Amino acid sequence: MHIHFIGICGVAMSALAIAFHKKGYTVTGSDKGFYPPISTHLKEAGVQYYPGWHPEKMTAHGDPDLVIVGNVAGSKNPEWVYVQEQGVPYLSYPEALAKFFIQEHSIVCAGTYGKTTSTTLLSWIFLHAKRDPSYMFGGLIQTDLPAASIGTSDWSIVEGDEYKSARWDNRAKFYHYKPTHLLLTAVEWDHADVYPTEELYMKAFEDLVDMIPENGLIVYSDLVPERIANRIKKRDVKTITYGATGDAAYSEATESLEGMQFTLTHAAGTSNMQTTLFGAHNAHNFTGCYALAEAAGIDSATIIEAIASFPGIKRRLERKPSAERIVFDDIAHSPAKATSTLKTLKSLAPGKLIAVFEPNTGNRQQEALPGYTDAFTDADTVLIPRLTRVKQDPTKPTVLNGEELAEIIAKSHPNVLHINDDEEVTKWIVTNAGKEDIVTFLGSHGFRGMIDSVL
């Protein structure tokens, strides 16, 4: 079976492609460009790919049996046009997950933030317990573990993204995954480009709660808003709460730049947990994963060992190696996510905390502006670089540029700088950040080599 990916160079799509390749499928892919580390992973796995959109290359050995279409495939994309005109079978990314990955026991990790870490850790725990689940998470772990795999058991663990499924399907991706077990982290309005009102955003998560069957399980955070919690309580389904309070709760966290220890109270008793990661948000995520894994029948000792050995995810509070500076990289592309990351780093910073922030498309919309008030309180300085060009909805007002964003943040923060030149951003940091200061890059676009330049 030949599967072709239109838009293979994203983290999720490339992981899916490699998983199919390892299962023996013939896999090819195209994208507008290929860059490390994704291009490296594809090449090492033996997946064939090419830059640009070329129907003649896609069909060099006949039409593919299946095409998986990423969100990069606009209406004029030549390969996408060919697929539709010739009636070649196609699926969106979440539809492909639903068809090939989702098993009888379907664990879905969802929420505004924490879902990638939670999905990855749960996959790590199940693999450590030799459960061999099918899994998919939207990040790159700090080892050679692939981000997706088709296992042999009747368990699956996938990240339940609330962003739209495809250009032709505005529903959240998690609508496709038939969850029997739900791990629900914090829920806070995000993605204003898809959910222009908070009401629409919350409605999507209420629908997710309603999908869980009566013999299923909902493990939900104490950070879930009352509206969602009340919806869960109305369901006739087993529930476990977790967080600083709840059926599973963490306390007495001791942390440093080297890691964290905390106490976890759970169904089987109390355990002392140790991890090389840090931050109350990670203790929170680990507690939810512990509770779900325990409910799935994995013993306490195995879960504790797995958590202790978990290396973390790239671009999730990832500390970059440097003897000169303390530098972190994090995918915090919204005000809410930036607030959470900065709160963690402020408690660890021996000196000043400097944040370089670039929001994603949704958080450049006018609807997202209220979220910026006091979002950067824990940073001593906020730097706004040149913002990466993004696609714009012609029916909506112009998205914010860097200068406008800096002005908005400056309404509630005394020290905000907009520097429109990448080299000047690097120079400012090198000149002003000492060895005791923490520099953190927050955003989803990669920062065009600035992090390496600072290091």
Secondary structure by P-SEA (a helix, b strand, c coil): cbbbbcccccaaaaaaaaaaaaacccccccccccccaaaaaaaaaccccccccccccccccccccbbbbccccccccaaaaaaaaaccccccaaaaaaacccccbbbbbbcccaaaaaaaaaaaaaaaacccccccccccccccccccccccccbbbbbbcccccccccccccccccccccccccccccccccccccaaaaaaaaaaaaaaccccbbbbbbccccaaaaaaaaaccbbbbbbcccccccccccccccccbbbbbbccccbbbbbcccccaaaaaaaaaaaaaaaaacccaaaaaaaaaaccccccccccccccccbbbbbccccaaaaaaaaaaaaaacccbbbbbccccccccccccccccccccccccbbbbccccbbbbcccccccccaaaaaaaaaccccbbbbbccaaaaaaaaaacccccbbbbbbccccccccccccc
